[in-house]
Amino acid sequence: MAIDTAEFVSPRTLREALDIRAAGSHTVLAGGTDFYPARVGKPLTEPVLDITKIADLRGISRTDDGFRIGALTTWSDIMAADLPSGFDGLKKSAARVGGIQIQNVGTIAGNLCNASPAADGVPPLLTLDASVELSSVGATRVLPLSDFLVGYRETALRSDELVTAILVPSSLANASSEFLKLGARTYLVISIAMVAVAIAFDELGEAQRVRVAIGACSPVAQRAHQLEADLVGRRGDLGALVTREHLNILSPIDDVRAAATDRLDAALHMVQRAIRNCRQ
């Protein structure tokens, strides 16, 4: 019996990739850590655009106003990069993505485009005020990460666009940052809850800029804006100021990993702990 095979294209330049993206309905392949497990034992039935050979999309560089993380930058690349303290939370999240094999090939843009509520990279990037660069043949636009992620496994990516970079401003680059993840085991696990925090202190120890993000407790990871505002200008044990009311933004579900009430309890304690772990 004949088996239909799909088109598989692997350009070496961004322009080629954008032309292909504009002309068809190709599924984009980056690290493949979500793509391949979903197709085990099955022939490809959709056209595939493999962007892994586009060298310009990989790496981290400093810009005039911050940092540029190429879409194909892997979790191992992030862990090995010489980055300031504000990225410590992102590095810790990178170390909790799957195992070493996944970290070596999984990409930061793939993590965002998959748009899982439990995507490890999202909370720390939210605390860094990250934006997503989207490119097409005719234009480039930049969206805040919170606007790029529009719902459960939904993004604002258009059918003719590719994510080309994640842009991080320098405003929180030197902040103290933390990332905590709760799962059934230490590695190779989907989160029950996760928390990222970034706090910029002044010379007196007062919190001047605060970012708190919680993942795996809502369809999309959430910033705790009211909590952030309540902590600005405060010093001392900031974790003691966190209340359950600050987490009313969350909408956890019951599933095989945890009950919704357990997720909320865990998130509260993790936020308190992560804030306490951030030091001047």
Secondary structure, DSSP 8 states (H G I E B T S, - for coil): -------EE--SSHHHHHHHHHHS--EEESS-TTTTGGGTT----S-EEE-TT-GGGS-EEEETTEEEEETT-BHHHHHHS---GGGHHHHHHHHTSS-HHHHHH-BHHHHHHHT-TT-TTHHHHHHTT-EEEEE-SS-EEEEEHHHHEEETTEE---TT-EEEEEEEEGGGTTSEEEEEEE-SSSSS---SEEEEEEEEE-TTS-EEEEEEEEESSSSS-EE-HHHHHHHTT--S-GGGG--GGGGTT------SS--HHHHHHHHHHHHHHHHHH---
